[in-house]
């Protein structure tokens, strides 16, 4: 592996460890703030770092369209451009292209699509996806180009999609070559079909990647089905490599996925929720638009190290959200990103202490109490 990965503790299926990269270590299980267009929405990179983030995610699709991958390269690469000095993982853009539906055509060669910005036609092949991520953006972890399989889908169609993704993965590996300072992850597909997930994992393992992601989940199958698929998939993924669940999710998703052996996550939920007036806690989100917070002088979390959580009253946050002030989005996004990083730190500590099942039970009790309070 380009970046050594060390598992330092286990508790049941959960595992804690560290990925060693030239730009800094990544403590796992890790949650990556999503900086889609070279920015974690509403936050400065200094704020993101202060929340405890070791690594962020940026997106190939958005950056290739605007400002353009070649321009980012001319400006010194994604790290210099965005002022983030730590590791960056780049999504290949496959999910975004898949979501375009009416504006794209998928063939063995790759994906031809129209930009949602100006309608211009682009071609994204496995080789071009690697070039953009590794050579032009300069990402530390490059993702293979894959097809995100539709859900629900017949098993035959899921099999054809998965096998094409595996062939694309092999082309990505060839294009990537051997690099000491960058890593390439493969993506396991196969929808909700156990045998297809097994076949995908085995094919990708034979090709040989630095890490392995689970793709094609959180697309409508529901939490319980998602957990079933993860539990059936991780046993076929290499033990000595990081396992990354893409695009997930809520705190319960993170905890239950860690219990099944997942090491890395990303999701837009914390900042998206912040822009819509929601603050996250173990039990779930609270909506600061609610009138019951209009004269609530208590902070979101008086014990938090995050200024947004500790130093502003719910009444003030309620006012900002109701008035449409951008500071409301900034403070709530800051709180949410800090909360998610704090949750991952607590998960890592619990695995190391052998108390992960206790954390899992306490989180379930918090969700139940929150649900009862909202009823």
Number of C-alpha atoms within 10 A of each C-alpha: 15 17 21 14 21 16 16 12 17 18 17 14 15 25 23 24 21 19 17 16 20 12 14 13 17 20 22 27 27 29 31 22 27 27 22 19 19 23 19 23 21 20 17 16 19 10 16 21 16 15 20 17 24 23 24 24 25 26 22 27 24 19 22 22 16 13 12 16 24 15 16 22 17 11 13 14 19 22 19 14 15 17 13 19 15 18 22 24 25 26 24 24 23 23 20 15 23 20 12 14 11 9 15 18 15 16 10 11 13 22 21 17 21 18 17 13 9 8 10 10 12 14 15 22 22 28 20 17 29 27 18 25 28 23 17 20 32 23 26 23 24 30 30 32 31 32 25 25 24 17 15 12 12 11 14 10 13 23 22 14 19 26 19 18 28 27 18 23 28 22 18 26 21 14 15 21 8 12 11 10 13 21 22 28 25 33 28 32 30 30 28 24 16 16 13 22 26 19 20 25 27 17 18 23 18 10 16 18 22 22 26 25 24 23 23 26 26 17 16 12 16 10 15 10 14 21 18 14 19 22 19 17 26 23 13 15 23 18 11 13 20 25 26 26 26 19 19 22 20 16 20 18 17 25 23 19 27 29 21 21 26 27 26 22 25 19 19 18 20 26 28 17 19 27 22 17 25 25 25 24 20 18 18 18 18 16 17 25 20 13 13 12 18 17 13 14 12 15 19 21 19 15 9 16 15 20 15 23 23 16 15 17 21 22 20 19 26 23 19 19 24 16 11 14 12 12 14 26 25 19 24 29 29 28 29 27 30 28 24 26 22 18 19 23 17 14 26 25 16 21 25 18 12 16 14 25 17 11 17 17 11 14 19 16 14 16 19 14 14 17 12 9 8 8 6
